[in-house]
Amino acid sequence: MIEVHHLNNSRSQRVLWMLEELGTEYTVVRYERDPKTMLAPPELKEIHPLGRSPVIRDGDFVLAESGAILEYLVDRYGGGRFVPPRGTREYETCRYWVHYAEGSLMMQLLVKLYLDRVGEPAKGPLERINAAVRMHLGYVEESLGTSQFLTGPALTVADVQMSFPLEVSVVQGMLGDAHPRLKALLARLHERPAYRAALAKGGAYAYAK
């Protein structure tokens, strides 16, 4: 059975969600952030050398990185679900958003998080990063168009992967009235029974609204 080494208020919440969508059995090993530093506990290094979450163990195979984990789960347990057919433009679009989530959008949000903590001395760089975040969110808003999900009418692994940076954008006050399509998308994701079931398994999650 798959073990998910799950850190509270982290990217690993979407791994639980993906497993719930797949209907694959799994167990959750919970870890709590240090309340002062907000870092993961050192015990996670016993599972993976980087001591980060999410990490899964499937038999004797240990895998980190949320995007890699989601792609692995869909490939191994999806039976063709939650990903468009290979060789189609929709498949390549899906793969693009899976990588864009962390490689582009989340990177900007993390820089914003750090600059927000610095405060007044970082005012200039913070203004620039806020502009970059607005540009990215505007880009995703326009790319979504009239589609229900990022690659068309059906939920894919791309939507699951993109959920976390969109949730962080809400908490940071960056996703709002200028992004009605993204707000509607996030509401659809949060209404899914599998999403709610994953919250029950994972415990308190600051980014669920």
C-alpha angles and dihedrals in degrees: 000000000000117000117208113201097209128194118198117253094011146113090273090080090077090053089059089048093051091051091050090051090050093047090228118153116245143156127226123226105194128212128182127217119243103263092224104040097025087220125138117264119261091245089080089070087069087067100037129009093235093057093222135132141266101052126153131197115205107180104307093339117102119192132180133186116073097235093050090046094052093048090048093050094049092046094047103035106016100082090209094317126127095020130074119244114286115256094034128112088240090059092053091046090052092051090048093056092046089059096035091059094070102016096055119005101035092045090060092047092051092052088050090051092054094045091049088058092052091056125186098007088061096048096117097047090042092057089052094048091047088055090050092051091050089051092052094046091048089051093052091045091055093042091055091057112162095333120121091222136018096269100030139288097339134065114254137179087267092067091049092050094046093049095083099055089044090052091048089050089057093050091048090052094243101112111066146111092341089064108052094152094052091046090052091047092051090049090053091050093049091050094058113112091226091055091052091046090052090053090054090052097044101045129221112008119186095201099059112100 
